[in-house]
Amino acid sequence: MTMTDSQELPAPPRLIPALVAGFDAIANHVLLIVFPFILDLLIWFAPHLRLKNLIETLIAEITTLSISNGAEITNMFEAGKEVWSLMAEQINLSVVLRSYPVGIPSLMAASSPLENPLGSPTMLEIPSIGIAFLIILLLTGVGLVLGTLYYLLVSQIALNGSFQWKQIFSEWPRTSLQVILLALLWVGLFMMVSVPASCLMSVATVAGLPLGQLSVLLYGGLLIWLIFPLLFSPHGIFTNQLKAFASIRSSIRMTNTTLSTTVLFVGTVFILSQGLDLLWQIPPANSWLALLGIAGHAFVVTSLLSASFIYYQSAQNWISRLEMKRQSTLNAS
C-alpha cells in the first residue's frame, strides 16, 4: 500500500468525541434521566418483595439433612449459613426491573437498601417459589419493555438530536419483541456456560480451596470472553432496526474489527460508571441527600448510553467505509 492509499483510509472511531457528544446530547435533553431516577425511587421507597421466610425454611430443612449426613457436611453448611441469612434480609425481587441486556440503569438495585428517609419500606413476603418465579418473569418483562422505550429515546437523541415520536411508538412493540428474544439468547448462553462450569467448580472446591479459587477465576474469564463481543448486540436493534440474531452478528463483527478502540471505550465507560457510583453512594440511604446521588447517577449512565450509540454508529460507518475502500482497491488492481 502506498503512502497516498494509507492517507485515504477512513479514521477509526474515537473515544473522546463519542463521550463528549454523548454527554452533550443528554445535557440538551436532560428529561431522559427521569427513567433511571424514577426506577431508583421505586426500589428505594416501594414495598420490598422478599423471600426471607422461604429462604429460612430452606435453610432449616438443609440443616436437618446435613446433621443426619455427618459432622463434616454440617460444618461446611454452617460456614455458609450466615451468608444465606444476610442474603435473605437483602433480597428484593423489585430489583429485577433493572433488566439485562436492555434495561433502565439503577443505583439502588445493587444495594436494595432497607432504610429510606421515611423509615423502613413495607416488607411483603412471597409465599411460594412458584409465585416468586412468576413475579420475576413479570417484572423482567416489564423491565425489558420499558428499557426498550428508554433505549429508543436515548438512541434517537444521540443519533438524530430530536425525538420522532411517531417512529418511536410505532417501533416500540417490534423492538420490544427483538429485545426479549435477545434476552432469551443471553440467558441461554449463560446457562450453557454456567451449568457445566458450576459442576466443575463444585468438584474443584471439594478437591481443595486453591483449585476452587482458580476455577472461579477461569469461569469469570470465560464469561468475559463470551460476553464482550455481545456488549453491543442491543445497539443494532435500535440504530439499524436489525433482528436479534443479525444484531448479535453485527456486534461480534464490530468488536473483532475495532478490538483495541472498543476495549478502550468499554473500559473507560466501566471505570467512569463504577467509579462515580462510589461517589453517588456516599450519602446514607436514610438521608434525602441520596437524591443527589440518584440524580447524578441517572445523568451519567444515560450520557454513557448515549455515547455508546454514537460510538457504535461511528464504528459501523468506519467498517463500511473501510470495506468500500478495500473493494475499490481490489477493483482497481
Protein Blocks (a to p, Z undefined) as FASTA:
>chain_A
ZZklmmmpccdddfklmmmmmmmmmmmmmmlmmmmmmmmmmmmmmccddfklmmmmmmmm
mmmmmmmnojklmmmmmmmmmmmmmmmmmpcfklmmmccfbdcddfklmnopabdfkbpa
dddddfbfklmmmmmmmmmmmmmmmmmmmmmmmmmmmmnopacfklmmmmmmmmmmmmmm
mmmmmmmmmmmmmmmmmmmmmmmmmnomklmmmmmmmmmmmmmmmmmmmmmmmmmmmmno
pafklmmmmmmmmmmmmmmmmmmmmmmmmmmmmmmmmmmmmpcfkbcklmmmmmmmmmmm
mmmmmmmmmmmmmmmmmmmmmmmmmmmmmmmZZ
